[in-house]
Amino acid sequence: AGGSIYRGDRLPAEVYGDYILPEPVGRLVRRAKVTVVDGKRVLVNAYQGDEFITSTDPAFRPVWSATGPDGALYI
């Protein structure tokens, strides 16, 4: 799926710079914190034991994410 780094201003400030990763098979969207450890970028789930968005609806298949020109997150 098409993940992206959130660069908008419509969500809370702590979301800025996070990696938003849609997962169509699992019917979820993961939000991961991007950190640098020993010169390498490391992704850590922002919600331990949970996800940013989940659904039990079989029609929910997120495949793309982007920051829109209005600063909102589009999935």
Predicted model as a PDB file, atoms N, CA, C, CB and O in Angstrom, pLDDT in the B-factor column:
MODEL        1                                                                  
ATOM      1  N   ALA A   1       0.838  -1.183   0.000  1.00 86.00           N  
ATOM      2  CA  ALA A   1       0.000   0.000   0.000  1.00 86.00           C  
ATOM      3  C   ALA A   1       0.878   1.239   0.000  1.00 86.00           C  
ATOM      4  CB  ALA A   1      -0.951   0.002   1.210  1.00 86.00           C  
ATOM      5  O   ALA A   1       2.078   1.151   0.262  1.00 86.00           O  
ATOM      6  N   GLY A   2       0.295   2.382  -0.289  1.00 93.00           N  
ATOM      7  CA  GLY A   2       1.049   3.625  -0.401  1.00 93.00           C  
ATOM      8  C   GLY A   2       1.107   4.393   0.906  1.00 93.00           C  
ATOM      9  O   GLY A   2       0.170   5.110   1.258  1.00 93.00           O  
ATOM     10  N   GLY A   3       2.194   4.242   1.611  1.00 96.00           N  
ATOM     11  CA  GLY A   3       2.403   4.972   2.852  1.00 96.00           C  
ATOM     12  C   GLY A   3       2.935   6.367   2.594  1.00 96.00           C  
ATOM     13  O   GLY A   3       3.408   6.668   1.498  1.00 96.00           O  
ATOM     14  N   SER A   4       2.854   7.225   3.616  1.00 97.00           N  
ATOM     15  CA  SER A   4       3.354   8.590   3.453  1.00 97.00           C  
ATOM     16  C   SER A   4       3.726   9.170   4.813  1.00 97.00           C  
ATOM     17  CB  SER A   4       2.300   9.484   2.752  1.00 97.00           C  
ATOM     18  O   SER A   4       3.291   8.680   5.855  1.00 97.00           O  
ATOM     19  N   ILE A   5       4.532  10.213   4.781  1.00 98.00           N  
ATOM     20  CA  ILE A   5       4.865  10.973   5.978  1.00 98.00           C  
ATOM     21  C   ILE A   5       3.863  12.118   6.074  1.00 98.00           C  
ATOM     22  CB  ILE A   5       6.351  11.502   5.939  1.00 98.00           C  
ATOM     23  O   ILE A   5       3.670  12.865   5.115  1.00 98.00           O  
ATOM     24  N   TYR A   6       3.224  12.251   7.243  1.00 98.00           N  
ATOM     25  CA  TYR A   6       2.234  13.316   7.413  1.00 98.00           C  
ATOM     26  C   TYR A   6       2.944  14.650   7.627  1.00 98.00           C  
ATOM     27  CB  TYR A   6       1.288  13.006   8.605  1.00 98.00           C  
ATOM     28  O   TYR A   6       3.743  14.786   8.553  1.00 98.00           O  
ATOM     29  N   ARG A   7       2.659  15.624   6.781  1.00 97.00           N  
ATOM     30  CA  ARG A   7       3.270  16.953   6.849  1.00 97.00           C  
ATOM     31  C   ARG A   7       2.231  18.058   6.946  1.00 97.00           C  
ATOM     32  CB  ARG A   7       4.147  17.186   5.636  1.00 97.00           C  
ATOM     33  O   ARG A   7       2.531  19.213   6.642  1.00 97.00           O  
ATOM     34  N   GLY A   8       1.018  17.728   7.363  1.00 97.00           N  
ATOM     35  CA  GLY A   8      -0.056  18.712   7.427  1.00 97.00           C  
ATOM     36  C   GLY A   8      -0.177  19.363   8.792  1.00 97.00           C  
ATOM     37  O   GLY A   8       0.635  19.138   9.689  1.00 97.00           O  
ATOM     38  N   ASP A   9      -1.227  20.186   8.924  1.00 96.00           N  
ATOM     39  CA  ASP A   9      -1.443  20.906  10.175  1.00 96.00           C  
ATOM     40  C   ASP A   9      -2.866  20.748  10.711  1.00 96.00           C  
ATOM     41  CB  ASP A   9      -1.137  22.371   9.979  1.00 96.00           C  
ATOM     42  O   ASP A   9      -3.273  21.497  11.600  1.00 96.00           O  
ATOM     43  N   ARG A  10      -3.627  19.790  10.188  1.00 97.00           N  
ATOM     44  CA  ARG A  10      -5.019  19.597  10.619  1.00 97.00           C  
ATOM     45  C   ARG A  10      -5.161  18.581  11.748  1.00 97.00           C  
ATOM     46  CB  ARG A  10      -5.861  19.156   9.445  1.00 97.00           C  
ATOM     47  O   ARG A  10      -6.180  18.574  12.438  1.00 97.00           O  
ATOM     48  N   LEU A  11      -4.172  17.731  11.948  1.00 96.00           N  
ATOM     49  CA  LEU A  11      -4.168  16.782  13.054  1.00 96.00           C  
ATOM     50  C   LEU A  11      -3.325  17.366  14.189  1.00 96.00           C  
ATOM     51  CB  LEU A  11      -3.617  15.388  12.602  1.00 96.00           C  
ATOM     52  O   LEU A  11      -2.625  18.355  13.975  1.00 96.00           O  
ATOM     53  N   PRO A  12      -3.372  16.781  15.389  1.00 97.00           N  
ATOM     54  CA  PRO A  12      -2.547  17.298  16.480  1.00 97.00           C  
ATOM     55  C   PRO A  12      -1.062  17.343  16.114  1.00 97.00           C  
ATOM     56  CB  PRO A  12      -2.742  16.446  17.723  1.00 97.00           C  
ATOM     57  O   PRO A  12      -0.595  16.562  15.285  1.00 97.00           O  
ATOM     58  N   ALA A  13      -0.336  18.250  16.732  1.00 97.00           N  
ATOM     59  CA  ALA A  13       1.076  18.484  16.403  1.00 97.00           C  
ATOM     60  C   ALA A  13       1.934  17.237  16.556  1.00 97.00           C  
ATOM     61  CB  ALA A  13       1.633  19.582  17.276  1.00 97.00           C  
ATOM     62  O   ALA A  13       2.919  17.091  15.831  1.00 97.00           O  
ATOM     63  N   GLU A  14       1.599  16.329  17.474  1.00 96.00           N  
ATOM     64  CA  GLU A  14       2.427  15.137  17.680  1.00 96.00           C  
ATOM     65  C   GLU A  14       2.336  14.147  16.518  1.00 96.00           C  
ATOM     66  CB  GLU A  14       2.021  14.447  18.966  1.00 96.00           C  
ATOM     67  O   GLU A  14       3.128  13.207  16.456  1.00 96.00           O  
ATOM     68  N   VAL A  15       1.391  14.336  15.602  1.00 97.00           N  
ATOM     69  CA  VAL A  15       1.265  13.453  14.430  1.00 97.00           C  
ATOM     70  C   VAL A  15       2.197  13.905  13.306  1.00 97.00           C  
ATOM     71  CB  VAL A  15      -0.199  13.427  13.927  1.00 97.00           C  
ATOM     72  O   VAL A  15       2.543  13.102  12.439  1.00 97.00           O  
ATOM     73  N   TYR A  16       2.606  15.164  13.304  1.00 97.00           N  
ATOM     74  CA  TYR A  16       3.458  15.711  12.244  1.00 97.00           C  
ATOM     75  C   TYR A  16       4.758  14.906  12.150  1.00 97.00           C  
ATOM     76  CB  TYR A  16       3.766  17.212  12.506  1.00 97.00           C  
ATOM     77  O   TYR A  16       5.438  14.686  13.152  1.00 97.00           O  
ATOM     78  N   GLY A  17       5.086  14.479  10.950  1.00 97.00           N  
ATOM     79  CA  GLY A  17       6.316  13.731  10.700  1.00 97.00           C  
ATOM     80  C   GLY A  17       6.176  12.225  10.902  1.00 97.00           C  
ATOM     81  O   GLY A  17       7.143  11.490  10.704  1.00 97.00           O  
ATOM     82  N   ASP A  18       4.989  11.751  11.292  1.00 98.00           N  
ATOM     83  CA  ASP A  18       4.783  10.318  11.475  1.00 98.00           C  
ATOM     84  C   ASP A  18       4.511   9.642  10.139  1.00 98.00           C  
ATOM     85  CB  ASP A  18       3.626  10.059  12.447  1.00 98.00           C  
ATOM     86  O   ASP A  18       3.993  10.254   9.206  1.00 98.00           O  
ATOM     87  N   TYR A  19       4.873   8.364  10.070  1.00 98.00           N  
ATOM     88  CA  TYR A  19       4.649   7.565   8.871  1.00 98.00           C  
ATOM     89  C   TYR A  19       3.264   6.936   8.964  1.00 98.00           C  
ATOM     90  CB  TYR A  19       5.754   6.471   8.704  1.00 98.00           C  
ATOM     91  O   TYR A  19       2.966   6.237   9.933  1.00 98.00           O  
ATOM     92  N   ILE A  20       2.422   7.172   7.977  1.00 98.00           N  
ATOM     93  CA  ILE A  20       1.070   6.640   7.919  1.00 98.00           C  
ATOM     94  C   ILE A  20       1.076   5.504   6.892  1.00 98.00           C  
ATOM     95  CB  ILE A  20       0.018   7.761   7.544  1.00 98.00           C  
ATOM     96  O   ILE A  20       1.339   5.722   5.709  1.00 98.00           O  
ATOM     97  N   LEU A  21       0.782   4.290   7.367  1.00 97.00           N  
ATOM     98  CA  LEU A  21       0.884   3.116   6.513  1.00 97.00           C  
ATOM     99  C   LEU A  21      -0.443   2.369   6.440  1.00 97.00           C  
ATOM    100  CB  LEU A  21       1.982   2.189   7.018  1.00 97.00           C  
ATOM    101  O   LEU A  21      -0.824   1.717   7.413  1.00 97.00           O  
ATOM    102  N   PRO A  22      -1.165   2.443   5.306  1.00 98.00           N  
ATOM    103  CA  PRO A  22      -2.396   1.680   5.136  1.00 98.00           C  
ATOM    104  C   PRO A  22      -2.076   0.198   4.914  1.00 98.00           C  
ATOM    105  CB  PRO A  22      -3.221   2.239   3.953  1.00 98.00           C  
ATOM    106  O   PRO A  22      -1.086  -0.140   4.264  1.00 98.00           O  
ATOM    107  N   GLU A  23      -2.906  -0.662   5.449  1.00 97.00           N  
ATOM    108  CA  GLU A  23      -2.754  -2.111   5.280  1.00 97.00           C  
ATOM    109  C   GLU A  23      -4.108  -2.695   4.885  1.00 97.00           C  
ATOM    110  CB  GLU A  23      -2.213  -2.787   6.593  1.00 97.00           C  
ATOM    111  O   GLU A  23      -4.948  -2.941   5.751  1.00 97.00           O  
ATOM    112  N   PRO A  24      -4.337  -2.926   3.561  1.00 97.00           N  
ATOM    113  CA  PRO A  24      -5.654  -3.349   3.101  1.00 97.00           C  
ATOM    114  C   PRO A  24      -6.057  -4.750   3.559  1.00 97.00           C  
ATOM    115  CB  PRO A  24      -5.697  -3.291   1.617  1.00 97.00           C  
ATOM    116  O   PRO A  24      -7.239  -4.987   3.809  1.00 97.00           O  
ATOM    117  N   VAL A  25      -5.122  -5.675   3.676  1.00 96.00           N  
ATOM    118  CA  VAL A  25      -5.473  -7.037   4.071  1.00 96.00           C  
ATOM    119  C   VAL A  25      -5.902  -7.082   5.536  1.00 96.00           C  
ATOM    120  CB  VAL A  25      -4.288  -7.986   3.835  1.00 96.00           C  
ATOM    121  O   VAL A  25      -6.861  -7.770   5.882  1.00 96.00           O  
ATOM    122  N   GLY A  26      -5.199  -6.355   6.388  1.00 95.00           N  
ATOM    123  CA  GLY A  26      -5.540  -6.324   7.807  1.00 95.00           C  
ATOM    124  C   GLY A  26      -6.628  -5.332   8.158  1.00 95.00           C  
ATOM    125  O   GLY A  26      -7.055  -5.256   9.310  1.00 95.00           O  
ATOM    126  N   ARG A  27      -7.095  -4.549   7.149  1.00 97.00           N  
ATOM    127  CA  ARG A  27      -8.123  -3.526   7.344  1.00 97.00           C  
ATOM    128  C   ARG A  27      -7.735  -2.556   8.460  1.00 97.00           C  
ATOM    129  CB  ARG A  27      -9.471  -4.182   7.664  1.00 97.00           C  
ATOM    130  O   ARG A  27      -8.496  -2.317   9.397  1.00 97.00           O  
ATOM    131  N   LEU A  28      -6.528  -2.006   8.330  1.00 97.00           N  
ATOM    132  CA  LEU A  28      -6.048  -1.070   9.341  1.00 97.00           C  
ATOM    133  C   LEU A  28      -5.146  -0.022   8.721  1.00 97.00           C  
ATOM    134  CB  LEU A  28      -5.307  -1.810  10.451  1.00 97.00           C  
ATOM    135  O   LEU A  28      -4.673  -0.163   7.593  1.00 97.00           O  
ATOM    136  N   VAL A  29      -4.921   1.032   9.488  1.00 98.00           N  
ATOM    137  CA  VAL A  29      -3.962   2.069   9.126  1.00 98.00           C  
ATOM    138  C   VAL A  29      -3.052   2.231  10.338  1.00 98.00           C  
ATOM    139  CB  VAL A  29      -4.675   3.439   8.725  1.00 98.00           C  
ATOM    140  O   VAL A  29      -3.519   2.509  11.442  1.00 98.00           O  
ATOM    141  N   ARG A  30      -1.761   2.058  10.126  1.00 98.00           N  
ATOM    142  CA  ARG A  30      -0.786   2.184  11.205  1.00 98.00           C  
ATOM    143  C   ARG A  30      -0.155   3.565  11.178  1.00 98.00           C  
ATOM    144  CB  ARG A  30       0.298   1.097  11.095  1.00 98.00           C  
ATOM    145  O   ARG A  30       0.140   4.109  10.114  1.00 98.00           O  
ATOM    146  N   ARG A  31       0.045   4.117  12.355  1.00 98.00           N  
ATOM    147  CA  ARG A  31       0.789   5.367  12.512  1.00 98.00           C  
ATOM    148  C   ARG A  31       2.072   5.019  13.244  1.00 98.00           C  
ATOM    149  CB  ARG A  31      -0.047   6.465  13.290  1.00 98.00           C  
ATOM    150  O   ARG A  31       2.031   4.509  14.364  1.00 98.00           O  
ATOM    151  N   ALA A  32       3.208   5.289  12.623  1.00 98.00           N  
ATOM    152  CA  ALA A  32       4.495   4.939  13.202  1.00 98.00           C  
ATOM    153  C   ALA A  32       5.341   6.186  13.421  1.00 98.00           C  
ATOM    154  CB  ALA A  32       5.234   3.944  12.304  1.00 98.00           C  
ATOM    155  O   ALA A  32       5.387   7.081  12.576  1.00 98.00           O  
ATOM    156  N   LYS A  33       6.007   6.229  14.566  1.00 97.00           N  
ATOM    157  CA  LYS A  33       6.966   7.289  14.867  1.00 97.00           C  
ATOM    158  C   LYS A  33       8.269   6.966  14.141  1.00 97.00           C  
ATOM    159  CB  LYS A  33       7.197   7.432  16.417  1.00 97.00           C  
ATOM    160  O   LYS A  33       8.716   5.819  14.132  1.00 97.00           O  
ATOM    161  N   VAL A  34       8.866   7.970  13.543  1.00 97.00           N  
ATOM    162  CA  VAL A  34      10.135   7.806  12.843  1.00 97.00           C  
ATOM    163  C   VAL A  34      11.230   8.360  13.735  1.00 97.00           C  
ATOM    164  CB  VAL A  34      10.124   8.518  11.448  1.00 97.00           C  
ATOM    165  O   VAL A  34      11.219   9.541  14.084  1.00 97.00           O  
ATOM    166  N   THR A  35      12.186   7.497  14.106  1.00 95.00           N  
ATOM    167  CA  THR A  35      13.319   7.922  14.920  1.00 95.00           C  
ATOM    168  C   THR A  35      14.605   7.505  14.229  1.00 95.00           C  
ATOM    169  CB  THR A  35      13.242   7.322  16.351  1.00 95.00           C  
ATOM    170  O   THR A  35      14.600   6.637  13.356  1.00 95.00           O  
ATOM    171  N   VAL A  36      15.697   8.124  14.622  1.00 95.00           N  
ATOM    172  CA  VAL A  36      17.007   7.770  14.085  1.00 95.00           C  
ATOM    173  C   VAL A  36      17.819   7.146  15.216  1.00 95.00           C  
ATOM    174  CB  VAL A  36      17.740   9.024  13.478  1.00 95.00           C  
ATOM    175  O   VAL A  36      18.047   7.771  16.252  1.00 95.00           O  
ATOM    176  N   VAL A  37      18.256   5.891  15.001  1.00 96.00           N  
ATOM    177  CA  VAL A  37      19.049   5.161  15.979  1.00 96.00           C  
ATOM    178  C   VAL A  37      20.323   4.699  15.289  1.00 96.00           C  
ATOM    179  CB  VAL A  37      18.253   3.951  16.580  1.00 96.00           C  
ATOM    180  O   VAL A  37      20.277   3.929  14.330  1.00 96.00           O  
ATOM    181  N   ASP A  38      21.446   5.168  15.778  1.00 97.00           N  
ATOM    182  CA  ASP A  38      22.750   4.811  15.203  1.00 97.00           C  
ATOM    183  C   ASP A  38      22.812   5.072  13.701  1.00 97.00           C  
ATOM    184  CB  ASP A  38      23.057   3.347  15.478  1.00 97.00           C  
ATOM    185  O   ASP A  38      23.377   4.276  12.951  1.00 97.00           O  
ATOM    186  N   GLY A  39      22.233   6.178  13.268  1.00 96.00           N  
ATOM    187  CA  GLY A  39      22.275   6.570  11.870  1.00 96.00           C  
ATOM    188  C   GLY A  39      21.257   5.890  10.979  1.00 96.00           C  
ATOM    189  O   GLY A  39      21.245   6.118   9.769  1.00 96.00           O  
ATOM    190  N   LYS A  40      20.395   5.051  11.560  1.00 97.00           N  
ATOM    191  CA  LYS A  40      19.372   4.356  10.774  1.00 97.00           C  
ATOM    192  C   LYS A  40      17.989   4.824  11.196  1.00 97.00           C  
ATOM    193  CB  LYS A  40      19.496   2.824  10.939  1.00 97.00           C  
ATOM    194  O   LYS A  40      17.734   5.057  12.378  1.00 97.00           O  
ATOM    195  N   ARG A  41      17.100   4.957  10.223  1.00 95.00           N  
ATOM    196  CA  ARG A  41      15.714   5.307  10.542  1.00 95.00           C  
ATOM    197  C   ARG A  41      14.985   4.072  11.042  1.00 95.00           C  
ATOM    198  CB  ARG A  41      14.989   5.903   9.307  1.00 95.00           C  
ATOM    199  O   ARG A  41      15.038   3.007  10.428  1.00 95.00           O  
ATOM    200  N   VAL A  42      14.305   4.236  12.168  1.00 97.00           N  
ATOM    201  CA  VAL A  42      13.580   3.133  12.787  1.00 97.00           C  
ATOM    202  C   VAL A  42      12.131   3.557  12.972  1.00 97.00           C  
ATOM    203  CB  VAL A  42      14.223   2.723  14.147  1.00 97.00           C  
ATOM    204  O   VAL A  42      11.852   4.665  13.430  1.00 97.00           O  
ATOM    205  N   LEU A  43      11.207   2.663  12.612  1.00 96.00           N  
ATOM    206  CA  LEU A  43       9.777   2.928  12.791  1.00 96.00           C  
ATOM    207  C   LEU A  43       9.285   2.187  14.023  1.00 96.00           C  
ATOM    208  CB  LEU A  43       8.964   2.503  11.533  1.00 96.00           C  
ATOM    209  O   LEU A  43       9.578   1.006  14.216  1.00 96.00           O  
ATOM    210  N   VAL A  44       8.522   2.910  14.866  1.00 96.00           N  
ATOM    211  CA  VAL A  44       7.939   2.322  16.069  1.00 96.00           C  
ATOM    212  C   VAL A  44       6.458   2.664  16.074  1.00 96.00           C  
ATOM    213  CB  VAL A  44       8.649   2.838  17.373  1.00 96.00           C  
ATOM    214  O   VAL A  44       6.082   3.824  15.912  1.00 96.00           O  
ATOM    215  N   ASN A  45       5.614   1.646  16.263  1.00 97.00           N  
ATOM    216  CA  ASN A  45       4.169   1.859  16.295  1.00 97.00           C  
ATOM    217  C   ASN A  45       3.839   2.903  17.359  1.00 97.00           C  
ATOM    218  CB  ASN A  45       3.413   0.527  16.576  1.00 97.00           C  
ATOM    219  O   ASN A  45       4.309   2.803  18.493  1.00 97.00           O  
ATOM    220  N   ALA A  46       3.039   3.899  17.002  1.00 97.00           N  
ATOM    221  CA  ALA A  46       2.680   4.970  17.933  1.00 97.00           C  
ATOM    222  C   ALA A  46       1.729   4.494  19.021  1.00 97.00           C  
ATOM    223  CB  ALA A  46       2.053   6.125  17.180  1.00 97.00           C  
ATOM    224  O   ALA A  46       1.602   5.138  20.063  1.00 97.00           O  
ATOM    225  N   TYR A  47       1.064   3.375  18.787  1.00 96.00           N  
ATOM    226  CA  TYR A  47       0.093   2.834  19.752  1.00 96.00           C  
ATOM    227  C   TYR A  47       0.498   1.401  20.087  1.00 96.00           C  
ATOM    228  CB  TYR A  47      -1.378   2.884  19.181  1.00 96.00           C  
ATOM    229  O   TYR A  47       0.294   0.501  19.273  1.00 96.00           O  
ATOM    230  N   GLN A  48       1.061   1.178  21.256  1.00 94.00           N  
ATOM    231  CA  GLN A  48       1.463  -0.167  21.647  1.00 94.00           C  
ATOM    232  C   GLN A  48       0.240  -1.068  21.782  1.00 94.00           C  
ATOM    233  CB  GLN A  48       2.254  -0.134  22.966  1.00 94.00           C  
ATOM    234  O   GLN A  48      -0.651  -0.790  22.584  1.00 94.00           O  
ATOM    235  N   GLY A  49       0.194  -2.136  21.006  1.00 93.00           N  
ATOM    236  CA  GLY A  49      -0.907  -3.085  21.050  1.00 93.00           C  
ATOM    237  C   GLY A  49      -2.174  -2.628  20.360  1.00 93.00           C  
ATOM    238  O   GLY A  49      -3.218  -3.263  20.513  1.00 93.00           O  
ATOM    239  N   ASP A  50      -2.112  -1.544  19.606  1.00 96.00           N  
ATOM    240  CA  ASP A  50      -3.291  -1.025  18.914  1.00 96.00           C  
ATOM    241  C   ASP A  50      -2.853  -0.360  17.618  1.00 96.00           C  
ATOM    242  CB  ASP A  50      -4.074  -0.022  19.811  1.00 96.00           C  
ATOM    243  O   ASP A  50      -1.658  -0.300  17.326  1.00 96.00           O  
ATOM    244  N   GLU A  51      -3.797   0.133  16.847  1.00 97.00           N  
ATOM    245  CA  GLU A  51      -3.498   0.789  15.578  1.00 97.00           C  
ATOM    246  C   GLU A  51      -4.190   2.145  15.508  1.00 97.00           C  
ATOM    247  CB  GLU A  51      -3.929  -0.096  14.394  1.00 97.00           C  
ATOM    248  O   GLU A  51      -5.090   2.426  16.299  1.00 97.00           O  
ATOM    249  N   PHE A  52      -3.777   2.976  14.572  1.00 97.00           N  
ATOM    250  CA  PHE A  52      -4.335   4.308  14.359  1.00 97.00           C  
ATOM    251  C   PHE A  52      -5.808   4.215  13.955  1.00 97.00           C  
ATOM    252  CB  PHE A  52      -3.530   5.062  13.283  1.00 97.00           C  
ATOM    253  O   PHE A  52      -6.658   4.890  14.536  1.00 97.00           O  
ATOM    254  N   ILE A  53      -6.106   3.375  12.956  1.00 97.00           N  
ATOM    255  CA  ILE A  53      -7.476   3.135  12.501  1.00 97.00           C  
ATOM    256  C   ILE A  53      -7.615   1.635  12.244  1.00 97.00           C  
ATOM    257  CB  ILE A  53      -7.817   3.978  11.205  1.00 97.00           C  
ATOM    258  O   ILE A  53      -6.757   1.032  11.599  1.00 97.00           O  
ATOM    259  N   THR A  54      -8.692   1.036  12.744  1.00 97.00           N  
ATOM    260  CA  THR A  54      -9.003  -0.364  12.429  1.00 97.00           C  
ATOM    261  C   THR A  54     -10.485  -0.465  12.088  1.00 97.00           C  
ATOM    262  CB  THR A  54      -8.639  -1.314  13.625  1.00 97.00           C  
ATOM    263  O   THR A  54     -11.290   0.384  12.470  1.00 97.00           O  
ATOM    264  N   SER A  55     -10.825  -1.530  11.354  1.00 97.00           N  
ATOM    265  CA  SER A  55     -12.219  -1.734  10.992  1.00 97.00           C  
ATOM    266  C   SER A  55     -12.501  -3.223  10.859  1.00 97.00           C  
ATOM    267  CB  SER A  55     -12.559  -0.997   9.682  1.00 97.00           C  
ATOM    268  O   SER A  55     -11.635  -3.995  10.446  1.00 97.00           O  
ATOM    269  N   THR A  56     -13.707  -3.618  11.208  1.00 96.00           N  
ATOM    270  CA  THR A  56     -14.153  -4.986  10.970  1.00 96.00           C  
ATOM    271  C   THR A  56     -14.963  -5.074   9.684  1.00 96.00           C  
ATOM    272  CB  THR A  56     -14.982  -5.493  12.153  1.00 96.00           C  
ATOM    273  O   THR A  56     -15.365  -6.166   9.281  1.00 96.00           O  
ATOM    274  N   ASP A  57     -15.205  -3.941   9.036  1.00 96.00           N  
ATOM    275  CA  ASP A  57     -15.954  -3.901   7.782  1.00 96.00           C  
ATOM    276  C   ASP A  57     -15.120  -4.531   6.668  1.00 96.00           C  
ATOM    277  CB  ASP A  57     -16.343  -2.443   7.416  1.00 96.00           C  
ATOM    278  O   ASP A  57     -14.029  -4.039   6.383  1.00 96.00           O  
ATOM    279  N   PRO A  58     -15.597  -5.606   6.027  1.00 95.00           N  
ATOM    280  CA  PRO A  58     -14.814  -6.248   4.970  1.00 95.00           C  
ATOM    281  C   PRO A  58     -14.580  -5.353   3.753  1.00 95.00           C  
ATOM    282  CB  PRO A  58     -15.501  -7.507   4.533  1.00 95.00           C  
ATOM    283  O   PRO A  58     -13.697  -5.644   2.947  1.00 95.00           O  
ATOM    284  N   ALA A  59     -15.347  -4.275   3.600  1.00 96.00           N  
ATOM    285  CA  ALA A  59     -15.160  -3.364   2.468  1.00 96.00           C  
ATOM    286  C   ALA A  59     -14.099  -2.295   2.752  1.00 96.00           C  
ATOM    287  CB  ALA A  59     -16.484  -2.692   2.118  1.00 96.00           C  
ATOM    288  O   ALA A  59     -13.722  -1.552   1.846  1.00 96.00           O  
ATOM    289  N   PHE A  60     -13.613  -2.207   3.996  1.00 97.00           N  
ATOM    290  CA  PHE A  60     -12.586  -1.218   4.339  1.00 97.00           C  
ATOM    291  C   PHE A  60     -11.227  -1.763   3.912  1.00 97.00           C  
ATOM    292  CB  PHE A  60     -12.600  -0.889   5.873  1.00 97.00           C  
ATOM    293  O   PHE A  60     -10.688  -2.675   4.538  1.00 97.00           O  
ATOM    294  N   ARG A  61     -10.683  -1.197   2.846  1.00 97.00           N  
ATOM    295  CA  ARG A  61      -9.401  -1.636   2.289  1.00 97.00           C  
ATOM    296  C   ARG A  61      -8.537  -0.420   1.995  1.00 97.00           C  
ATOM    297  CB  ARG A  61      -9.610  -2.482   1.003  1.00 97.00           C  
ATOM    298  O   ARG A  61      -8.418  -0.031   0.833  1.00 97.00           O  
ATOM    299  N   PRO A  62      -7.927   0.197   3.009  1.00 97.00           N  
ATOM    300  CA  PRO A  62      -7.116   1.389   2.758  1.00 97.00           C  
ATOM    301  C   PRO A  62      -5.848   1.025   1.972  1.00 97.00           C  
ATOM    302  CB  PRO A  62      -6.742   2.078   4.093  1.00 97.00           C  
ATOM    303  O   PRO A  62      -5.099   0.133   2.368  1.00 97.00           O  
ATOM    304  N   VAL A  63      -5.622   1.719   0.866  1.00 97.00           N  
ATOM    305  CA  VAL A  63      -4.476   1.393   0.008  1.00 97.00           C  
ATOM    306  C   VAL A  63      -3.564   2.592  -0.270  1.00 97.00           C  
ATOM    307  CB  VAL A  63      -4.970   0.830  -1.302  1.00 97.00           C  
ATOM    308  O   VAL A  63      -2.546   2.443  -0.946  1.00 97.00           O  
ATOM    309  N   TRP A  64      -3.908   3.760   0.234  1.00 97.00           N  
ATOM    310  CA  TRP A  64      -3.138   4.944  -0.119  1.00 97.00           C  
ATOM    311  C   TRP A  64      -3.308   5.989   0.971  1.00 97.00           C  
ATOM    312  CB  TRP A  64      -3.576   5.505  -1.495  1.00 97.00           C  
ATOM    313  O   TRP A  64      -4.374   6.084   1.579  1.00 97.00           O  
ATOM    314  N   SER A  65      -2.276   6.768   1.223  1.00 98.00           N  
ATOM    315  CA  SER A  65      -2.372   7.887   2.160  1.00 98.00           C  
ATOM    316  C   SER A  65      -1.533   9.045   1.633  1.00 98.00           C  
ATOM    317  CB  SER A  65      -1.904   7.468   3.589  1.00 98.00           C  
ATOM    318  O   SER A  65      -0.536   8.851   0.939  1.00 98.00           O  
ATOM    319  N   ALA A  66      -1.961  10.246   1.981  1.00 98.00           N  
ATOM    320  CA  ALA A  66      -1.227  11.443   1.556  1.00 98.00           C  
ATOM    321  C   ALA A  66      -1.676  12.630   2.388  1.00 98.00           C  
ATOM    322  CB  ALA A  66      -1.441  11.725   0.044  1.00 98.00           C  
ATOM    323  O   ALA A  66      -2.769  12.636   2.955  1.00 98.00           O  
ATOM    324  N   THR A  67      -0.817  13.626   2.448  1.00 98.00           N  
ATOM    325  CA  THR A  67      -1.194  14.905   3.060  1.00 98.00           C  
ATOM    326  C   THR A  67      -1.749  15.773   1.941  1.00 98.00           C  
ATOM    327  CB  THR A  67       0.037  15.606   3.790  1.00 98.00           C  
ATOM    328  O   THR A  67      -1.081  16.005   0.933  1.00 98.00           O  
ATOM    329  N   GLY A  68      -2.976  16.250   2.125  1.00 97.00           N  
ATOM    330  CA  GLY A  68      -3.618  17.062   1.110  1.00 97.00           C  
ATOM    331  C   GLY A  68      -3.156  18.498   1.129  1.00 97.00           C  
ATOM    332  O   GLY A  68      -2.482  18.911   2.073  1.00 97.00           O  
ATOM    333  N   PRO A  69      -3.499  19.277   0.110  1.00 97.00           N  
ATOM    334  CA  PRO A  69      -3.102  20.661   0.038  1.00 97.00           C  
ATOM    335  C   PRO A  69      -3.730  21.505   1.148  1.00 97.00           C  
ATOM    336  CB  PRO A  69      -3.467  21.222  -1.306  1.00 97.00           C  
ATOM    337  O   PRO A  69      -3.252  22.600   1.446  1.00 97.00           O  
ATOM    338  N   ASP A  70      -4.798  20.996   1.757  1.00 97.00           N  
ATOM    339  CA  ASP A  70      -5.426  21.713   2.872  1.00 97.00           C  
ATOM    340  C   ASP A  70      -4.850  21.323   4.219  1.00 97.00           C  
ATOM    341  CB  ASP A  70      -6.910  21.466   2.876  1.00 97.00           C  
ATOM    342  O   ASP A  70      -5.304  21.823   5.248  1.00 97.00           O  
ATOM    343  N   GLY A  71      -3.839  20.421   4.237  1.00 97.00           N  
ATOM    344  CA  GLY A  71      -3.206  20.001   5.474  1.00 97.00           C  
ATOM    345  C   GLY A  71      -3.855  18.811   6.134  1.00 97.00           C  
ATOM    346  O   GLY A  71      -3.408  18.384   7.199  1.00 97.00           O  
ATOM    347  N   ALA A  72      -4.900  18.257   5.534  1.00 98.00           N  
ATOM    348  CA  ALA A  72      -5.588  17.103   6.099  1.00 98.00           C  
ATOM    349  C   ALA A  72      -4.921  15.807   5.649  1.00 98.00           C  
ATOM    350  CB  ALA A  72      -7.069  17.109   5.695  1.00 98.00           C  
ATOM    351  O   ALA A  72      -4.183  15.784   4.664  1.00 98.00           O  
ATOM    352  N   LEU A  73      -5.188  14.743   6.377  1.00 98.00           N  
ATOM    353  CA  LEU A  73      -4.702  13.421   6.021  1.00 98.00           C  
ATOM    354  C   LEU A  73      -5.761  12.738   5.153  1.00 98.00           C  
ATOM    355  CB  LEU A  73      -4.380  12.574   7.296  1.00 98.00           C  
ATOM    356  O   LEU A  73      -6.921  12.628   5.552  1.00 98.00           O  
ATOM    357  N   TYR A  74      -5.362  12.285   3.979  1.00 97.00           N  
ATOM    358  CA  TYR A  74      -6.264  11.583   3.069  1.00 97.00           C  
ATOM    359  C   TYR A  74      -5.891  10.117   3.028  1.00 97.00           C  
ATOM    360  CB  TYR A  74      -6.217  12.197   1.652  1.00 97.00           C  
ATOM    361  O   TYR A  74      -4.721   9.772   2.862  1.00 97.00           O  
ATOM    362  N   ILE A  75      -6.897   9.238   3.181  1.00 96.00           N  
ATOM    363  CA  ILE A  75      -6.682   7.801   3.131  1.00 96.00           C  
ATOM    364  C   ILE A  75      -7.648   7.224   2.111  1.00 96.00           C  
ATOM    365  CB  ILE A  75      -6.875   7.142   4.536  1.00 96.00           C  
ATOM    366  O   ILE A  75      -7.659   6.013   1.887  1.00 96.00           O  
TER     367      ILE A  75                                                      
ENDMDL                                                                          
END                                                                             
